[in-house]
């Protein structure tokens, strides 16, 4: 059994075997030799031994026999070093050397596992018969992000190799769960999120059978509300609307498109459809029914069909309606397209021009 001894010169503690007590040993700190005495005895007995030697000298005037105090010298032995604390390994030292790196094959294999997600996205429609709402770019972005995070955990965290592998596997499981959730995401949920954050949804071509036109519109479409007055009384318009959250301002932009047969003049004094006077009357009628004033009126032509473009300022809250109307004499049909919202301008490329410039009169090609 090991016992603790202490050097009488430098007071350094060390341990020796119990069988070596009484032998001369070498201090590991100051290299001085001393008799190995257990620490408890050394503190109490050392002064007594010194006083005993002095008494023997003073009684008969001669020093005590050498054999009483000195023993034959033995080879000095270095005491065994004190073992480190048991919990020293368990404590994390940020200044310690990092743990050993994982093999390259393990690193590459773990980092590539997230890229199975886009492959599964390609195979899932064949097996399940369900197309994802989001594009394949979403799966690729998820796989790339998860792979980068895996490499970060492997190379930058001073964990043991086993702990790092567990962390990487947890990231991979989370990426696969996220990929499944994104694949089965419903379109209604995506549209609600886009609308909440003001992100414009994907526009698509809209056309009505027998309508004689087509145009790009937001997906939230509906028939023109019956409780609202039609845009004009000069034609029997069948209109449809779509709404989209305004960019940068509160409220929504309203897109209206429609076509219908033009009513014949009630009397001989009314201007004939398609003439300048008739377009002036149509412009004033649209502005009057909107409760505003027509401004910026100019001639327009779409697919060889004459028309007008004008703006209507509605109220005093900055609401504007940009309108384009066209009259096809061969079918006696009026075509109507308008964008209404706060701070709407005719030169707005993002919404107004995108909508109006995509308007096509398919009847003109027949």
C-alpha positions in Angstrom: 0.0 0.0 0.0 1.3 3.5 -0.9 1.8 6.0 1.9 2.4 9.7 1.7 5.8 11.1 2.8 7.0 14.7 2.8 10.5 16.0 2.2 11.7 17.9 5.3 13.6 20.4 3.2 11.1 21.6 0.5 8.0 20.0 2.0 7.2 18.3 -1.3 4.7 15.4 -1.0 5.3 12.0 -2.7 4.2 8.4 -2.2 6.3 5.3 -1.5 5.4 1.7 -0.7 4.7 0.9 2.9 7.6 -1.6 2.9 10.1 1.1 2.0 9.4 3.2 5.2 12.7 4.0 7.0 14.8 3.8 3.8 16.6 6.7 2.3 14.8 8.1 -0.7 15.4 11.0 -3.2 13.0 14.0 -3.2 11.6 14.4 -6.8 11.5 18.2 -6.4 14.8 19.3 -4.8 16.8 16.0 -5.3 17.7 15.9 -1.5 17.8 12.5 0.2 15.9 11.8 3.4 14.6 9.0 5.5 11.1 7.8 4.3 8.8 8.5 7.2 5.0 8.6 6.9 3.8 12.2 7.0 1.9 12.0 10.3 4.9 10.5 12.1 7.3 13.0 10.4 5.5 16.1 11.8 5.3 14.8 15.4 8.5 12.7 15.7 11.0 14.9 13.9 11.4 17.5 16.7 11.5 14.7 19.4 14.3 12.9 17.6 16.3 16.1 17.4 15.9 16.8 21.1 16.8 13.2 22.0 20.1 13.5 20.2 20.9 16.8 22.1 20.2 15.2 25.5 22.6 12.3 24.8 25.3 14.7 23.9 24.9 16.8 27.0 24.8 14.0 29.6 28.2 12.3 29.0 29.8 14.9 26.7 30.2 12.5 23.8 28.1 12.1 20.8 25.8 9.1 20.7 27.0 6.0 19.0 26.8 6.2 15.2 24.7 3.1 15.0 21.8 4.6 17.0 21.0 7.3 14.4 22.7 6.3 11.2 22.0 3.2 9.2 24.0 1.9 6.3 23.2 4.0 3.2 21.0 2.3 0.6 20.6 3.3 -3.0 18.2 6.2 -3.2 14.8 5.5 -4.8 12.6 8.0 -6.5 9.1 7.8 -5.1 6.3 7.0 -7.5 4.6 10.1 -8.9 1.3 10.9 -7.5 -1.5 9.6 -9.9 -3.7 12.2 -11.6 -7.2 12.9 -10.3 -9.8 10.4 -11.4 -12.1 13.1 -12.9 -9.4 15.1 -14.7 -10.3 13.3 -18.0 -13.9 14.1 -17.6 -13.4 17.8 -17.5 -13.4 19.8 -20.8 -10.4 21.9 -21.3 -10.8 24.4 -24.2 -7.0 24.8 -24.4 -6.3 21.1 -24.7 -5.3 19.5 -28.0 -8.4 18.6 -30.2 -9.5 15.0 -30.3 -8.3 12.8 -33.2 -9.9 13.5 -36.6 -12.4 11.0 -38.1 -11.2 9.0 -41.1 -11.7 10.7 -44.5 -14.1 8.0 -45.7 -16.4 8.5 -42.7 -16.4 12.3 -43.2 -17.2 12.1 -46.9 -19.9 9.4 -46.3 -21.7 11.3 -43.6 -21.5 14.7 -45.4 -23.0 13.1 -48.6 -26.0 11.5 -46.9 -28.2 14.6 -47.0 -28.0 14.6 -50.8 -30.2 11.6 -50.9 -33.1 14.0 -50.2 -33.4 15.5 -53.7 -33.0 12.0 -55.2 -35.9 10.8 -53.1 -37.9 13.9 -54.3 -37.4 12.7 -57.9 -38.5 9.1 -57.2 -41.4 9.9 -54.8 -43.9 11.1 -57.5 -43.4 7.8 -59.4 -44.0 5.7 -56.2 -46.6 7.9 -54.4 -48.2 9.6 -57.4 -48.1 13.0 -55.5 -46.2 16.0 -56.9 -44.6 18.3 -54.4 -45.7 21.9 -54.2 -42.2 23.2 -53.9 -39.6 22.8 -56.6 -36.5 20.5 -56.6 -34.4 23.6 -55.7 -35.9 23.5 -52.2 -34.6 19.9 -51.7 -31.2 20.8 -53.1 -30.9 23.8 -50.8 -31.9 21.7 -47.8 -29.3 19.0 -48.7 -26.5 21.6 -49.2 -27.3 23.3 -45.9 -27.4 20.0 -43.9 -24.1 18.9 -45.5 -22.3 22.1 -44.6 -23.6 21.8 -41.0 -22.3 18.2 -40.8 -18.9 19.2 -41.9 -18.9 22.0 -39.4 -19.6 19.6 -36.6 -17.0 17.2 -37.7 -14.1 19.7 -38.2 -14.7 22.6 -35.8 -16.1 21.1 -32.6 -13.6 19.7 -30.0 -15.7 16.6 -29.2 -14.7 13.0 -29.1 -15.2 11.2 -32.4 -18.1 9.2 -31.1 -19.9 12.4 -29.9 -19.3 14.1 -33.2 -20.8 11.2 -35.1 -23.9 11.3 -32.9 -24.2 15.0 -33.6 -23.9 14.5 -37.4 -26.5 11.7 -37.4 -28.9 13.9 -35.5 -28.5 16.6 -38.1 -29.1 14.1 -40.9 -32.3 12.8 -39.2 -33.6 16.3 -38.8 -32.9 17.1 -42.5 -34.8 14.0 -43.7 -37.8 14.9 -41.4 -37.7 18.4 -42.8 -37.5 17.1 -46.4 -40.6 14.9 -45.8 -42.5 17.8 -44.4 -41.7 20.1 -47.3 -42.6 17.4 -49.8 -46.1 17.0 -48.4 -46.7 20.7 -47.9 -50.1 21.8 -49.1 -50.4 24.6 -51.7 -52.9 26.5 -49.5 -50.3 26.7 -46.7 -47.6 28.0 -49.1 -50.0 30.7 -50.4 -50.9 31.8 -46.9 -47.3 32.1 -45.9 -46.4 34.0 -49.1 -49.4 36.3 -48.6 -48.5 36.9 -44.9 -44.9 37.9 -45.7 -45.9 39.8 -48.8 -44.3 37.4 -51.3 -46.1 37.5 -54.7 -47.3 34.1 -55.7 -46.6 32.6 -59.1 -48.7 34.2 -61.9 -50.2 32.1 -64.7 -52.2 32.5 -67.9 -55.9 33.1 -67.4 -58.5 32.8 -70.1 -62.2 32.2 -70.2 -63.8 30.1 -72.9 -65.5 32.3 -75.4 -64.0 35.3 -73.7 -61.7 36.1 -76.6 -58.6 37.1 -74.4 -55.8 35.8 -72.2 -53.7 37.5 -69.5 -51.3 36.8 -66.7 -52.9 37.0 -63.3 -52.3 36.0 -59.7 -53.7 32.6 -58.7 -56.4 34.0 -56.2 -59.1 34.5 -58.9 -62.9 34.8 -58.6 -65.8 36.0 -60.6 -66.7 39.7 -60.4 -68.8 40.3 -57.3 -72.5 40.6 -58.2 -73.1 43.2 -55.5 -70.6 45.6 -57.1 -71.6 47.8 -60.1 -70.0 46.7 -63.4 -67.1 48.8 -64.6 -69.2 50.4 -67.4 -72.8 50.5 -68.6 -71.8 50.7 -72.3 -71.2 47.0 -72.6 -72.4 43.7 -70.9 -69.0 42.8 -69.4 -68.4 39.3 -67.9 -65.4 40.1 -65.6 -63.1 38.2 -63.3 -60.9 39.5 -60.5 -57.7 38.5 -58.7 -56.0 40.0 -55.6 -52.5 40.3 -54.4 -50.9 41.9 -51.4 -49.4 45.3 -52.4 -45.6 45.6 -52.4 -44.4 48.0 -49.8 -47.8 49.5 -48.9 -50.8 48.3 -46.8 -53.7 46.7 -48.6 -54.1 44.7 -51.8 -53.9 45.3 -55.5 -57.1 44.2 -57.4 -56.8 42.9 -61.0 -59.9 43.0 -63.1 -60.3 41.6 -66.6 -63.4 40.9 -68.8 -65.1 41.2 -72.2 -68.6 41.6 -73.4 -70.9 42.8 -76.2 -71.2 46.5 -76.6 -74.7 47.9 -76.3 -76.1 49.7 -79.4 -76.6 53.5 -79.1 -80.0 54.3 -77.6 -80.6 57.1 -80.1 -79.1 58.5 -83.3 -77.2 61.3 -81.5 -75.1 58.9 -79.5 -71.6 58.3 -80.9 -70.9 55.1 -82.7 -68.8 52.5 -81.0 -65.1 52.7 -81.8 -65.1 56.4 -82.6 -63.1 58.9 -80.6 -66.3 60.4 -79.1 -67.4 56.9 -78.0 -64.1 56.2 -76.3 -64.3 59.6 -74.6 -67.8 58.7 -73.4 -66.6 55.2 -72.2 -63.7 56.8 -70.3 -66.0 59.2 -68.5 -68.4 56.4 -67.7 -65.8 54.2 -66.2 -64.4 57.1 -64.1 -67.9 58.1 -62.9 -68.8 54.6 -61.8 -65.5 54.3 -59.9 -66.3 57.6 -58.1 -63.2 59.4 -59.5 -61.8 61.5 -62.3 -60.1 60.2 -65.4 -56.6 61.5 -66.1 -53.7 60.7 -68.4 -55.9 59.5 -71.3 -54.0 58.3 -74.3 -54.6 56.1 -77.4 -53.6 52.5 -77.2 -53.6 49.6 -79.6 -53.5 45.9 -78.7 -53.1 43.2 -81.4 -54.4 45.6 -84.0 -57.4 46.5 -81.9 -57.8 50.3 -81.1 -58.3 51.4 -77.5 -57.5 53.8 -74.7 -55.4 53.8 -71.5 -56.2 56.1 -68.6 -56.0 56.5 -64.9 -58.8 57.1 -62.4 -58.0 58.8 -59.0 -60.5 57.4 -56.5 -61.1 59.2 -53.2 -58.4 61.0 -51.2 -56.5 57.9 -49.9 -54.2 57.5 -52.8 -56.2 54.8 -54.5 -55.7 54.7 -58.3 -57.1 52.5 -61.0 -55.1 52.1 -64.3 -57.5 51.0 -67.1 -57.1 49.8 -70.6 -60.1 49.3 -72.9 -60.3 48.0 -76.5 -63.1 47.7 -79.0 -63.1 45.0 -81.7 -65.6 46.2 -84.4 -65.8 42.8 -86.1 -67.3 41.2 -83.0 -68.8 44.3 -81.5 -67.0 43.4 -78.3 -65.4 45.5 -75.6 -62.3 44.2 -73.7 -61.5 45.6 -70.3 -58.4 45.3 -68.1 -57.6 47.3 -64.9 -55.4 47.4 -61.8 -56.5 49.2 -58.7 -54.7 49.8 -55.4 -52.9 52.4 -53.3 -50.1 54.3 -55.0 -50.6 52.3 -58.2 -48.9 53.8 -61.2 -49.2 53.1 -65.0 -45.4 52.6 -65.3 -45.1 50.2 -62.4 -43.2 47.3 -64.0 -43.8 44.8 -61.1 -47.5 44.7 -61.1 -49.3 47.1 -63.6 -47.2 46.6 -66.7 -46.8 42.9 -66.0 -50.5 42.5 -66.0 -51.5 44.9 -68.8 -48.7 44.1 -71.2 -49.5 40.4 -71.0 -53.1 41.1 -72.1 -53.8 39.5 -75.5 -57.0 39.7 -77.6 -57.3 36.2 -79.1 -60.4 37.1 -81.1 -58.3 39.4 -83.2 -56.3 36.5 -84.6 -59.4 34.6 -85.8 
